[in-house]
Amino acid sequence: MDTYWHLLGWGPEGWGANFAWGLLMTLQVSIVSYIVAVIFGFLGAAGKLSHHRSLRIIAGIYTTVVRSLPELLVILLLYFSVASGAERFLKYAGLVDAGFQFSPFWAAIIALAFVSGAFMTEVLRSAYLAVPPGQIEAAVSIGMRQRKILTRVVLPQMMRHAVPGMGNLWLSITKESAIISVLGSFSELLYTGYRAAASTKQYILFYGLTAVLFLLITLVSVFVISRIEKHLNRGHR
C-alpha cells in the first residue's frame, strides 16, 4: 500500500502531478473542441436547411463523408494533410515567413471539432425541425423581426430538443480527446496513464486510476446536463 501511495504522490518519483496535468489537458481539449464543434454544427445545420442548393450539397457532403469514415482517419488526414498543405500555401503566397508553423494544439483541436461538428450538425438540424412551424409563422404575422424570432421563439425551443444530443456529443468528445495523443506530445489523461503504467509496470493501478478519472468527468457532466435539461423543460411535461 505504501508503494501505491508513493507512486501516486507529487514528488519526483510520483505520478500525481502528471495525472493532474493530464486531467487538465483532457478538459481543456474537450471544452475548446466542443465549442468549435458547436460552431461547425450551427454552420452545417444552417447549410442543410438553406434554400440555396449549393449550400445544402456542401453541408450534405460534409456530414456524409465525416460520419462515414473512422474518426481517427479523418483527424489524421486533417492534421497531416490539410494543415501541412495550408502551411505550404501560406508560405508560397508570402503571407507568412518561412518558419511559420500551425500550433499543433490548435490543429488537433480543429481536427477533432471538425469530426464532432458533423454529428452536431444533425443534432441541431433535427432540433430546429422539431420547432412547430406554426409558431414561427405566428411570430412573422405579428411583425417580429427575424433576430427576435430566432432568439425568442426558435432557439429556446430548439435547444430544449437539442440538449440531450449535445450532451451525448460532449461525453463522446471527452473520450475522443484521447485520440490527439497520436498526433504528437499531448500528455492528456489516457496517454499519461499509458506512460505511468509502462514505466512502473503497475498496469492495474494506473489504468484503473485513468478509468476512475474519466468516470468522474462523465458523472459530473451527466449531473450538469440533467440540470440544464430540467431547466429548459420547465413548464413542459
N, C-alpha and C positions, 0 to 999 in steps of 0.2 A: 504493500500500500504506500509506503514511504517513497518507493521508486516512482509510482504513478504521480504522486504529488510533486515530486522533483521534476518529472518530465513536463508537467502542466504548469510549472512555475514561470516567473517572469525574469529569471536570471539568464545568464549567458548559455546555460545548457537546457533551459526550459523552452517550451513552445507556446506559452501563454500569450506573449506579445504577438507572435506570428499569427495565432488564431484570431486575436482581436483585430489585427490589421486585415486579415483575410475576410473576416465578417464585415468590416467596414467597407472594404473594396467591393464585396458582393452587393451590399446595399447601395453603394454609390453607383455601380454599374447598372443595377436593376432599376433604380429610380430614374436616372438620366435616360436610359434606354426606353423606359416606359413612357416618359414624357414625349420623347421624339417619336415613339411608335404611335402615340395618340395623334400627333400632328400628321404623320403619314396616313393614319386611319381616317381622319377627317377629310384630308385631301382625296384619298381613294374613294371614300363614300360619296363625296361631292361629285367626283368624276363619274362614278357609276350611276348616279341619279341625275346627271346633267342632261340637258336637252340636246347638247352637241354630240353627235355620233362619234366624232374622233376622240373626245374625252372618255366616252363610255368604252370605246375599244381599248384605249391605253390602260384605263383602270382595270378592265377585264383581263387584259394580258398580264398585268402586274399581279393580280390576285391569283390567277390560274397558274402561272409559272412558279411563283414563290411557294404556293401551297402544294404544288406537285413534286417539288424536289426536296431532298433531305435538307434540313435546316443547316447542318454543318457544311454541306456542299455549297449552299448559297452564300454563307458567311465567308468561306474560303475564297470563293470566286470574287466577291465584292472586295475583300481585304487585299488579296494579292494581285488581282487583275485590274479592277476598276480604279482603286486608289493609286496603284502604280502608274496606270495609264494617264490618270488625271495629273499626276506629278510631272510626267514627261511632257504632256501637252502644255502645262503652265510654264515649264522651263523653256520649251521650244518657242512659245509665244512671247517670251521675255517678260511675263507678268511677275515672275519670282526669280530669285537668284539661283545659282547652280546648287547651292547647299540646302535648298528648301526640301522639307520632308513633312508629310502629314503626321500629325500626332498619332501614334499607334493606339492610344487610349480612345481618341475620338473616332478614329477609323473603325475600331472594334465596336464602339457604341452605335455608330450609324449602321454598320452591317447588321448588328443584332436587332436594332429598331426597324430596319427595312424589312426583315423577315417577319417580325411580330406585327408590323403595320399592315401586312396583307390580311392577317386574321382579324385585326382590329377594324379594318375596312368593312368586313362582312358583319361584324357585331354592330357597328354604328349604322350601317345601311339598313339592317333589319330593324333596329330600334327606331329609325326615322319612319320606316314604313308602318310601324305599329301605332304611330300617332294618328288618331282619327282625322281624315281629310276634311270632314265637315267643320271641325274646329278651326282649321286654317282658313277655310272659306268664310266662316263667320267673322273671323278677325279681319279679313280683307273687306268684307261687306260693311263693317263699321268704320273703315278708314284707317286702320292701324298700319303703320309703316312696316316695311319688311324687317328692319332691325328689331322692332318691338315684337313682331310676330315670332321671330327667331328666338329672342331672349325670354319672352313671357309665355309663349304658347308651345313652341316646338321643343326647345332644349329641356325645360323642366320635365316634360312627359317622355321625351326621348331618352334622357339619362336614367329615368326610372326603369325603363326596359333594358338599357344598356349595361347598367352596373353589374348584374350577375356575370355576363360575358366578359366585361372588362376586368372584373375581379379574378376570373379564371385565367385570363391572359397575364395578369400581374403575377399570379402564382407560378405560371409557366415561365415567365421571364426570370424570376428568381432562381429557377433551376437551370435555365438555359444560359445564365450568366457564366456558368462553369465552362461553357464552350470556348470562351475567349482565351482560356489558358493555352489553347493550341496555337494561338496567334503570336505569342511572344511571352515575355516575362511578366505575366499578370498574376500576381500572387493572391488570387481570390480564394474563397473558402475551400473548395474541393481540391485545388492544387496544393494549398497549404497542408491539408490532411494527407494528401499523397506523399508530399515531401517528408512530413513528420513520420509517417508510417514506414516509408522506405529507409529513412535514416536510422530509426530506432528499432525496427522490426516489431514494433508494438501495433500490429495491424488492427486488432480488435479495439484497443483503446482509442486510437486516433480516428479511424473510420467511424467508430461509434460516436465520438465527440462531434465529428463533422455532421453525422446524421442528426444528432440532437440539436445542433445549431440551425440546420436547415428546417427541422421540425418547429423550432422556436419561431423562426421567421414566418412559417406558414400559420401557426396558431395565432400569432399577433395579427397577421394580415387578415385571417378569416374573421377575427373579432371586429377589426376595423371595418371590413367590408360589410359585415352583418349590421353594424350600427348605421352605416351610410344607407344601406337598403331600407332599414327601418325608418330612417328619417325621410327618405324620398317617397316611401309608400304610406306616409301618414295620410289618413283620410281615405285610403283605399283598402278594400278587403283583401 
